[in-house]
Amino acid sequence: MLALVPGVGATPLDAQPAALAADARVQAATRIVERLRAGRCEELAAAVDPAVPAGAFSADALRKIWGDAAAQQGALGSVRPLRSFPAQGKHVVDFAAAFERQELTLRVVMDDDGRLSGVWLLPPAPPPYHPPAYVDTAAFTERELCIGAEPWLLPATLSLPAGGGPFPAVVLVHGSGPQDRDEAIGPNRPFRDLAGGLASRGIAVLRYEKRTKVHGARMRGDDIGLEQEVVADALAALATLRGTAGVDRDAIFLLGHSLGGCLAPSIALRDGQLAGAILLAVPTRPPSELSAGQLRYIASLRAAPDAQIQAMIERIDALRAGTLGDADDVFGAPVRYWREVDAVRPVEVARRTLTPLLVLQGGRDYQVPPGELEVWRRELRARPATTFRELPALNHLFIAGEGRSTPDEYGVEGHVAVEAVEAIAAWMRAPAR
């Protein structure tokens, strides 16, 4: 059986190329896609390949997996067939699937009778990267290296300013999910923007692939927790910077975005040597509460009620109410993990650290609303060496826009705003923070 990796949606299929549309395999695969995104899971479960283990594609299993993935990719919009071919005794049909947050390849696998054997979401080839105007590629070089230790080595990129140095340096720590070193979402690469922008301004930057991105397929049980997912590798990256020629060991910083920012005070406390920490879009409320608000916000953008989003809201509400067991999962993450994340108290930890902090917030961020910055201001008003700044036009990726922010923005190419890059660079270089 092939693994099911789902999406969600409720719009008609696009017009299909004539040659492919006439293919009986494509027609059968199209019916599977239509049933999945229309929520007709009972119909689909009644026509599953007998080789699939019992219960793996039951109506409840299909509904749950399909709904959970909406939190990661958003609604499925247009779909068009790309190719149809045999493989390993099965029949494969690939579709170009435009989800809210990015376009992926949706692969449907069937047996000879057109019954479901598996569904995959495959990443497309990444679009070309276009550096923003504030990046001067002649001002720095980049080289590949690895951080950490076996069996969890992680590929990384060091952006090092031209010249002898020593240079101030910063490690970039990702948000939630199996992120790559660029923190790519659709055509956007916010960490690559930050690396190029800061390196152009004389600051070395180390960014790396997240452990769940590189080793997620073999991470099980005790391998998945905040220590393994975020903290240990951030500390390893800091150690790598300290051993890098051209880096000022007394001017090493940490930048955390979203979840990475939530854990930045804890990492600073553990490290004990940071010159400062930059927190981008960091919530003060538990992530489960924040997720419930995000879903209700997305629902408010819809012209009509969305059953899939409502089901997700009910699921997160059940998590918050404590009615789910440890064996349950929510949006693909076990309840145990949600409880660990919800227990993080970044403001309380920040009070216990001596590390200077810069807290930046986008004014159009619907994932971490601007009100969170006000909590940071209020709770840390007496803390020394703490700087707060809101950038009104920026969203959760620190990309500028207008009006209400929506998930659709993440599918449109943009760049981290130059004002965010310059605010970070100026703060890092300030003699007194």
N, C-alpha and C positions, 0 to 999 in steps of 0.2 A: 504494500500500500504506500502511496506517496503521501507526504504530509500535507495537511490542509492548512493554508495560510490565507485568511479571508479578508474581505472588504465589505462595504455596504453601499446601498444606493437604491434609487427608485425612479429612474428616468429611462425613456425608451432607448433601445440600441440605435446607434447611428446607422445610416445607410451603408451597406457592405459592398466591397468590390465584387463585381459580377462573378469572376472566376471562383473566388473563395466562397461567395454566398451560395453558389450552386453545389458546393461540396457537401455531401450528406453528413460527413463528420463535423463540419463547421455548423451545420444546422442543429445537430444533436448537442454540440457543445454550447451553442447559443441558448438552447432551451434550458440547459443546466444553469447558465449564468442568470437567465431571466427568473428562474425559480428561486435561486439563492437570494438575489437582491429584492425580490418581491416578498420574501419571507415564507414562501410555499415549501417549507422544509419537509412537511409530511409527504408531499408528492415526491420530492427528491429522495427521501429516505426509503421510499418504496421501490426505488429503481437504482440500487447500489450494486456495484460489482460484487458477486458472491465471494471473491477472494479477499475482500476487505474484512478485517476482524469484526466479529459481532459487536454491535453497539458503537463502533468508532464513528460511524456516520448516521447515527440515529437522528430523528428529527430534533430532539433536544440538544444533542451534541452539535449538529450543524447550526442551529439557531444561536447557541451560546458562542461558538467560535466565530461565527460570522458577525455577530453583534459586537463582541469584544474588540475586534480589529478596527471598528469605526473610530475608536478613541485614538488610534495611531495614524490612520490614513484619511479619515473623514469620509464623506459620502462619495459613492462611485457615480461619476457622470457618464460621459460618452465612452462607448466601447466599440472597437473595430477589429475584425480578424486580421492577423498578420501572416500566419502560416499554419499548415496542417501536415503532420508527418507521423509515420509509425515509429515506435521506440519500445524495445524490450517486451514485445508481444502486446503492447497497448497502442492506443491512438491518441496523439497529442494535438491540441489546437491552442495556439497562442493568440491572445488578444492584446491590443494596446488599450489599457484601461486608465482613464483620466480620473484619478481620485482628487479629492479636494486639495490635498497637500502636495501631491506629486503624481506624475504619470508612471505607472508600473506595467510590467508584462504580466497578464493574468493567464496562467497555463491551466487548461482543463485536460485531464487524462481520463480516458474511457476504455471499457473493454469492447469486444467485437459487436456487442449488442447495444452500444451507446450508453451503458450504465456507468455511473460515476466511480472512478478508481482513485482520484485525487485531484486536488486543486492547489496550485502554488502561486504565490506572488513573487515575481523576480524583479530585481532592480534593473532599470534600463541603463544603457551606457550613460555616464554622467555627461551633462551638456558642457561645452567648452567654458572655461573660466575666463572672465573678462575683468582684469584688475580695475578697481576704481581709480579715479584721477589722482587721489591722494597717495597712491602707492608708487614709489620710485624704485623700479626693479634694479636699477644700477646702484642703489644705495646699500644693498645687502646681498648676501648669498644664502643659499639653502642647501642643507645636506641631510641625508637620511641616516637615522640611527635607531637603536632599540632602547627601550627602558625596561626596568624590572628584571626578573630572573625566571629561569625555567621552573615550571612548565607554562608560565604566563607571560612570556616575552611579548612586548607590544611594539609594532613599528611606529616611528615618530619622525617628525621633521623639525630641525632647528633652523630658525631664521636668524642669521648673525649679521649685524651691521658691518659695512666695510671699514677697514682700519684696524688698529691694534688693540683698541679697548683700553682697560676693561669696561664693559658695558653693563648697565642695569639689565636685568632679565626677568622674565615672567613665564610661569607655567599656566596654560589654559586648561580649565577643568570643565567638562561637559555638563549639559543638562541630562534629564532622564532618558532612558532608552539606549539601544545599542548604537551609539554615535560614532562616526568616524572622526579623524583628526581635524577635519574642516567644520565639524558640526553641521554637515550638509543637510538641507531639507529642500527638496525640489531643486531649482537652479541656484539656490542661495547657499553661500558658504561663509557664514559669519566669522568663524575662527580663522579662516584663511584671510579674510579682509583685515581682521585685527592683527594677525601676524605680519602681513605686508605693511599695514599702516604704521604699526609701532616700530618695526624694523627700519622703515624709512625715516623714522625719527630717532634713531640711535638706540633702540631698545631691543635686546635679543629676546626671541620668543620660542618656546618649546611647546609643541602640540603633538598629541599622540592618539592612536586608535584606542577606543575604550575596550576594556577586557570583554564585555558582553558582545561587542562587535566582532572581535577576532576569535574568541574562544567560547562564544555563547552556546554552541551546539554540544559542548562537552561539560558545561557547567551545570551541576545538579546539586540539590539539597543545600548542604553547608557551603557550597561554592558561591551561592548567590545571597549576598547581603551587602550592606553599605560599605563594610570594610573591604570586601573583595571587589565590589563593583566600582568604587570611587576612591576611598581613602588610601588604601595601600599603594595604588598606582600613582596617585598624586604625590605621595611622599617619595616614591621611587623617582619620579620625574624631577622633583626638587633636588634629590641627591645627584642625579645626572647633571643638572645645571651646575651644581657646585664643583663638579669635577671637570667642567668644560673650560678650555683655554679661551681667554678673551672675555670671560664673564666676571663681573665684580661680585665676589662672594658675599659682600656686605650689602648688596643692593638687589636681593632676589625677592621677587613678589609672586603672589598667587592670584589668579583671576578665575572666579567661579561664576558660571552662568546658571540660573535657575536652581536645579538640584545641586549642581556643583557649588553654587553660592551658598546654599543652605548649609553645606558641609565645610565651607571655607573656614569659618571660625574654629571648628573642631580640628581641621588640618593644621591651622596656624598654631593652635594650642599644642598639638602633638609635635609639630616641627620645632617650635620654640626659637627659630632664628630668622623668621621672615622680616623683611623691611616693611612689608605692608601687604594688605589683601584687598582686592577689588571685587565687590559683590554686584553682579548684574542681575536685575529682575529677581530678587530673592523674597519669597513669601515669608510672613511671620506666622500664618495659620497652618494647621496640619494639611498636607497635600490632599487627603481625602475630602476635606471641607472645600479646599480650593477647586478640586476636580468637579465637585457637585455644582459649584458656581459657574465654572467654565461650560459645562453641559447645558445648564439653564440659559446661559448667555447665547450659546449656539442655537438652542431651540427658539430663542426670541428672534433670531434672524430669519427663520423659516416662515414662508407665507401661510403654511398650513401645519398642523401638528405632525410630528415625525415619530412613528411608532418605535423605530430603532433607537432614537435618542432618548425617548421616554423609558425604554427598557434599560438603557444604560444608567439613566438617573436613578431608577429604582434599584439597580444593582449597587451603585455607590452609596445610596441611602441605606441599604441593608448592611453594607460594610460599616458605615458610621454608627448604625444602631447596634452593632455587635451581634447580629443574628446569623452571621456566616461562620463556618467552622474553619479550622486550620487547613483542612484539605481543599477548601474552595479556592477559587481564584477570581480576580477582578481585572478585566482588561488584559488578561494574559499574565498577571503577576499574582503569586500566592498571597493569601490573606496575611500570612506571617510577615511577608515583606512589607505590605502596606502598614502593618502595625509598627514595624521598625522605623519606617520613614516618618510616620505620624508622630513618633516619639522624639524626633529631632527638635531641639529648641534652639535655633540659631541665635536669637537675641540673647538668651540666657548665657550661652557659651561665649558670645561676643563680649559680654560684660566681664568675663573672667580672663580675657586675653589682654595683653599689653600691645598687641600688633595694631598699628595704624590701619584704619579702614576707610575705604571710599565706597559709598553705596549709591549706585546709579539706577534710575528707574525710567522706563519709557512711559510717556503720558497716554499712549494709545494701546497699552498692553492689556488685552482682555484675559490673558492667562494668569498674569500676576498684576492685578489692578493697581493703579497709582496709590490707592488708599493704603497699601502695604508700606509704602515709603513713609507715610505719616506715622505709622506705628513705630517704625525704626527711629524716626526723629524723636518721638515722644519718649520711647523707652531708653534711648541712649543719649538723651540730651545732656546728661552730666558726664558722659564718657569723654575723656580727652582723645585727641588725635583721631577724630571721627568726622568725615565729610559726607554730606548728603547733596544729591543733585537730581532733579527731575528734568528730563529732556522731552518736552511736550509732544512733539510730532512723531515720536518713535514707538514702534511696536515691540513685541517680545524679543524679536531678533535684533532690535536696535536699528531697524531700517525705517526710514521716514515714509509717511503716508498722510492721507487726509481722511476725515470722517471717522466713522466707527471701524475699528479693526475687525477683520473676519479671517477665517481659515484660508480663504481664497488668496490672500496676500502672499502666503507662503509658496504658492505656485508661480509667482511672478518674480522674475529676476530683479534683485535689488542689492544694495550693499549697506553694510554698517555705516551709519552717518559719520561724516568727518568730525562733527562736533563731539561725538562719543569717543572717537580715537584720540582727538586732541585733549579732551578732558582727562582721559586716562594717562596719556603721556605727560601732560603738565603736572598732574598730581604725583606721578612716580618720580619726577625730577625735582619736585619742590624740596627745598632744604629742610623745611619744617612742615610736618603733616598734621 
